[in-house]
Amino acid sequence: MIITVSGLIASGKTTAARALASRLGLRYLSAGEVMRRWAAQRNVTLLKFSDMAEKDHTIDREIDRLQVEMAREGRCVVDSRLSGWLVPADMKVWLRAPVDIRAARGAKREEIDTCVALEELQTRESSERARYRGIYGIDMDDLSPYHVVLDTSHWGADAVADALESLARPLLERRNAAGP
């Protein structure tokens, strides 16, 4: 069983993916954590690292290669902006929320002003859109690979996790019943 949880910055994908992995007893994989770790190793901000990735496409390609490789082992929830496009999965989820809500979430998480969070979010997303189109030909507005699209601004984190679990559990049970 492989589930992907994707979405734009601060859409709730990490919170939902972690909760879903825990509830279903699956491994949790995060491309974002790899990106943050690599930025920290280089002593740069995530915004600066995104700028570096615009100039060096091997950064995105390597992160994406790693997520696909790790997901191949199965029994996981993959948290990544592109996992729905790149990882063959039983269930592909796209989470969304309006930009003002996402900026407020990002500001709270990063402990920064909402206006700063909004500017950084828009800069990073613009960079990602250009990189993903240039590297893979992916249009981030094309949601056709996803089985589930959910606006997280209407529900709290637990309700989102409940909804995704209710959709994923029958798939997992069928998969377990069928055997390896």
One Martini backbone bead per residue (centre of mass of N, CA, C, O) as a GRO file, in nm:
protein
  180
    1MET     BB    1   0.093   0.038   0.026
    2ILE     BB    2   0.039   0.356  -0.136
    3ILE     BB    3   0.059   0.701  -0.032
    4THR     BB    4  -0.018   1.027  -0.144
    5VAL     BB    5   0.076   1.366  -0.027
    6SER     BB    6  -0.030   1.670  -0.160
    7GLY     BB    7   0.075   2.021  -0.197
    8LEU     BB    8   0.097   2.314  -0.102
    9ILE     BB    9   0.207   2.532   0.098
   10ALA     BB   10   0.037   2.485   0.393
   11SER     BB   11  -0.206   2.263   0.336
   12GLY     BB   12  -0.142   1.988   0.535
   13LYS     BB   13   0.035   1.740   0.441
   14THR     BB   14   0.214   1.664   0.681
   15THR     BB   15  -0.001   1.623   0.894
   16ALA     BB   16  -0.167   1.413   0.734
   17ALA     BB   17   0.057   1.206   0.667
   18ARG     BB   18   0.143   1.138   0.953
   19ALA     BB   19  -0.132   1.049   1.059
   20LEU     BB   20  -0.186   0.828   0.849
   21ALA     BB   21   0.060   0.654   0.903
   22SER     BB   22  -0.003   0.599   1.200
   23ARG     BB   23  -0.295   0.479   1.171
   24LEU     BB   24  -0.184   0.249   0.942
   25GLY     BB   25   0.120   0.154   0.983
   26LEU     BB   26   0.309   0.345   0.817
   27ARG     BB   27   0.537   0.489   0.649
   28TYR     BB   28   0.721   0.799   0.655
   29LEU     BB   29   0.764   1.027   0.378
   30SER     BB   30   0.989   1.325   0.312
   31ALA     BB   31   1.093   1.566   0.094
   32GLY     BB   32   1.098   1.819   0.278
   33GLU     BB   33   1.302   1.712   0.483
   34VAL     BB   34   1.532   1.688   0.287
   35MET     BB   35   1.541   1.983   0.201
   36ARG     BB   36   1.591   2.098   0.485
   37ARG     BB   37   1.850   1.941   0.544
   38TRP     BB   38   2.016   2.046   0.302
   39ALA     BB   39   1.999   2.342   0.379
   40ALA     BB   40   2.132   2.315   0.660
   41GLN     BB   41   2.403   2.194   0.555
   42ARG     BB   42   2.440   2.486   0.390
   43ASN     BB   43   2.338   2.732   0.556
   44VAL     BB   44   2.034   2.773   0.443
   45THR     BB   45   1.756   2.865   0.335
   46LEU     BB   46   1.482   2.759   0.173
   47LEU     BB   47   1.477   2.995  -0.024
   48LYS     BB   48   1.773   2.968  -0.116
   49PHE     BB   49   1.753   2.671  -0.205
   50SER     BB   50   1.548   2.723  -0.428
   51ASP     BB   51   1.739   2.902  -0.589
   52MET     BB   52   1.950   2.681  -0.633
   53ALA     BB   53   1.751   2.481  -0.782
   54GLU     BB   54   1.709   2.661  -1.032
   55LYS     BB   55   2.025   2.622  -1.117
   56ASP     BB   56   2.006   2.308  -0.991
   57HIS     BB   57   1.840   2.021  -1.096
   58THR     BB   58   1.974   1.796  -0.917
   59ILE     BB   59   1.820   1.843  -0.659
   60ASP     BB   60   1.537   1.753  -0.745
   61ARG     BB   61   1.610   1.484  -0.877
   62GLU     BB   62   1.721   1.352  -0.616
   63ILE     BB   63   1.477   1.376  -0.436
   64ASP     BB   64   1.284   1.224  -0.631
   65ARG     BB   65   1.443   0.963  -0.648
   66LEU     BB   66   1.431   0.894  -0.346
   67GLN     BB   67   1.122   0.875  -0.314
   68VAL     BB   68   1.078   0.649  -0.518
   69GLU     BB   69   1.269   0.441  -0.393
   70MET     BB   70   1.139   0.429  -0.105
   71ALA     BB   71   0.843   0.357  -0.204
   72ARG     BB   72   0.894   0.071  -0.334
   73GLU     BB   73   0.865  -0.085  -0.054
   74GLY     BB   74   0.621   0.025   0.070
   75ARG     BB   75   0.425   0.095   0.324
   76CYS     BB   76   0.336   0.418   0.259
   77VAL     BB   77   0.370   0.775   0.315
   78VAL     BB   78   0.390   1.043   0.082
   79ASP     BB   79   0.547   1.365   0.128
   80SER     BB   80   0.480   1.560  -0.167
   81ARG     BB   81   0.442   1.764  -0.426
   82LEU     BB   82   0.513   1.513  -0.659
   83SER     BB   83   0.410   1.221  -0.584
   84GLY     BB   84   0.154   1.200  -0.770
   85TRP     BB   85   0.344   1.194  -1.031
   86LEU     BB   86   0.596   0.980  -0.940
   87VAL     BB   87   0.420   0.779  -0.761
   88PRO     BB   88   0.308   0.476  -0.737
   89ALA     BB   89  -0.040   0.456  -0.626
   90ASP     BB   90  -0.338   0.383  -0.456
   91MET     BB   91  -0.330   0.685  -0.325
   92LYS     BB   92  -0.408   1.024  -0.429
   93VAL     BB   93  -0.337   1.338  -0.268
   94TRP     BB   94  -0.487   1.671  -0.262
   95LEU     BB   95  -0.406   1.965  -0.092
   96ARG     BB   96  -0.597   2.262  -0.006
   97ALA     BB   97  -0.565   2.631   0.018
   98PRO     BB   98  -0.575   2.935   0.072
   99VAL     BB   99  -0.323   3.163   0.080
  100ASP     BB  100  -0.393   3.305   0.352
  101ILE     BB  101  -0.397   3.046   0.520
  102ARG     BB  102  -0.114   2.944   0.449
  103ALA     BB  103   0.037   3.191   0.558
  104ALA     BB  104  -0.059   3.165   0.852
  105ARG     BB  105   0.061   2.886   0.898
  106GLY     BB  106   0.355   2.957   0.828
  107ALA     BB  107   0.392   3.177   1.042
  108LYS     BB  108   0.345   2.994   1.284
  109ARG     BB  109   0.563   2.780   1.225
  110GLU     BB  110   0.807   3.010   1.180
  111GLU     BB  111   0.769   3.269   1.346
  112ILE     BB  112   0.624   3.491   1.152
  113ASP     BB  113   0.511   3.711   0.956
  114THR     BB  114   0.256   3.697   0.736
  115CYS     BB  115   0.379   3.871   0.508
  116VAL     BB  116   0.641   3.711   0.492
  117ALA     BB  117   0.515   3.436   0.439
  118LEU     BB  118   0.375   3.512   0.176
  119GLU     BB  119   0.624   3.593   0.016
  120GLU     BB  120   0.776   3.323   0.046
  121LEU     BB  121   0.560   3.140  -0.070
  122GLN     BB  122   0.544   3.276  -0.352
  123THR     BB  123   0.841   3.236  -0.424
  124ARG     BB  124   0.857   2.928  -0.396
  125GLU     BB  125   0.620   2.856  -0.589
  126SER     BB  126   0.738   2.986  -0.839
  127SER     BB  127   0.990   2.814  -0.846
  128GLU     BB  128   0.853   2.536  -0.857
  129ARG     BB  129   0.686   2.571  -1.111
  130ALA     BB  130   0.928   2.617  -1.298
  131ARG     BB  131   1.087   2.360  -1.234
  132TYR     BB  132   0.865   2.140  -1.293
  133ARG     BB  133   0.824   2.226  -1.583
  134GLY     BB  134   1.123   2.209  -1.679
  135ILE     BB  135   1.190   1.913  -1.585
  136TYR     BB  136   0.876   1.755  -1.625
  137GLY     BB  137   0.610   1.911  -1.732
  138ILE     BB  138   0.461   2.024  -1.476
  139ASP     BB  139   0.135   2.118  -1.374
  140MET     BB  140   0.019   2.226  -1.066
  141ASP     BB  141  -0.294   2.258  -1.173
  142ASP     BB  142  -0.288   1.954  -1.236
  143LEU     BB  143  -0.515   1.703  -1.085
  144SER     BB  144  -0.537   1.421  -1.246
  145PRO     BB  145  -0.368   1.213  -1.053
  146TYR     BB  146  -0.596   1.245  -0.843
  147HIS     BB  147  -0.837   1.100  -0.622
  148VAL     BB  148  -0.798   1.337  -0.402
  149VAL     BB  149  -0.963   1.652  -0.318
  150LEU     BB  150  -0.882   1.886  -0.046
  151ASP     BB  151  -1.007   2.142   0.159
  152THR     BB  152  -0.848   2.243   0.462
  153SER     BB  153  -1.016   2.508   0.552
  154HIS     BB  154  -1.284   2.341   0.664
  155TRP     BB  155  -1.079   2.167   0.846
  156GLY     BB  156  -0.926   2.001   1.068
  157ALA     BB  157  -0.675   1.781   1.111
  158ASP     BB  158  -0.849   1.543   1.217
  159ALA     BB  159  -1.066   1.546   0.992
  160VAL     BB  160  -0.873   1.493   0.761
  161ALA     BB  161  -0.761   1.227   0.869
  162ASP     BB  162  -1.030   1.082   0.885
  163ALA     BB  163  -1.102   1.095   0.585
  164LEU     BB  164  -0.848   0.951   0.476
  165GLU     BB  165  -0.880   0.695   0.639
  166SER     BB  166  -1.163   0.613   0.527
  167LEU     BB  167  -1.035   0.569   0.237
  168ALA     BB  168  -0.776   0.384   0.300
  169ARG     BB  169  -0.855   0.133   0.469
  170PRO     BB  170  -0.996  -0.044   0.250
  171LEU     BB  171  -0.744  -0.067   0.075
  172LEU     BB  172  -0.566  -0.203   0.288
  173GLU     BB  173  -0.745  -0.449   0.345
  174ARG     BB  174  -0.742  -0.559   0.056
  175ARG     BB  175  -0.438  -0.583   0.036
  176ASN     BB  176  -0.399  -0.776   0.279
  177ALA     BB  177  -0.593  -1.002   0.174
  178ALA     BB  178  -0.424  -1.055  -0.096
  179GLY     BB  179  -0.141  -1.005  -0.046
  180PRO     BB  180   0.184  -0.991  -0.196
   0.00000   0.00000   0.00000
